[in-house]
């Protein structure tokens, strides 16, 4: 399994769950700087236990773009979309 990452966004090859509902045609995730990561494809969401998981289905090669990163080329397939945030506390606990 090849995990792909562009800054805050992580894309993992996955199976689309049966409960997934089509919600749009563009993944748009704001980064810590406010600039969006953008990827065009069929976007699905699954709600589980008050959390939502997002998936994107690509029928053809596509690129995720962001002004501060090189474009990330993706092959056709289904990907689970996650985010990670770097966190550096301004004050350490005693």
N, C-alpha and C positions, 0 to 999 in steps of 0.2 A: 504494500500500500504506500503510495507516494503522497505525503502531506505537503501542501503548498502554502506559502505564507507571503503576504505583502504587508509589511508594517504590522498594524493591529489586527489584520484579518487572516484567518486560517481557513483553508479549504481542504476538506478531507473527502476522498472518493467514498461514496456511500450508496446504499439502496434507498430509493424513495419509499418512505413508509406509506401504508395503505391509507392512513388517516390524513395524509397531507392534502392541503387545499391550495389550489392555485390562487395567488394573491397579486401577481404583477409580472412585469417583464424586465425589471431592473433591480439589481442589488445596489443599494446606496447606503454606505456605512460611514458616518462621520468619524474621523480619527481624533486623536487627542488635540491636534492642531486645528480641528474644525474643517479641514479639507476632506472631501468625500472620496472613498474608494468606490469605484463604479464598475459594474459588470452587467452586461445585457444577456438575458436568458430567461427561461420560464422559472419564476420564483414561487416556491411553495412554503407553507408554514404548517407546523404541527404544534398544537398546544398540549402540554403534559404537565400536570401538577403545578399549575399557575406559571409555567415557564413556556416560552415559545422557542422552537428550533426552526431555523430557516434552511432551505435547500434550494439549489439552483440546478436546472437541467439545461445542458448545452447540446444542441443538435449539430453544431459545427464548431470549429476552433474559435475561440474568443479571447479577448484581452481584458484584464482588470486594470483600470487606470487610476492613478493618483498623482497629483502634481509634484510630490516629493519623492516618488519611487519610479524605477523603470517599470514599464508595462509588464504584467505577468501574463504569459500566454498559457491558455488552458485548452486541453484536448476535449473533444466531445465526451459527455458523460454526465453523471449526477454527482454533486458535491454537497456535503454538509458545510454550512457557513458558520463559523464561530469567530469570536473576537477575544483578544488578549490585551490586557492593559499593563504597562510597566508602571510600577508604583514605588516611589521612594518617599518614605515618611519624612516630614520636615522636623519631627521631633521623635526621638526614640523613647520607648517606655522605660521607666526606672526599674 
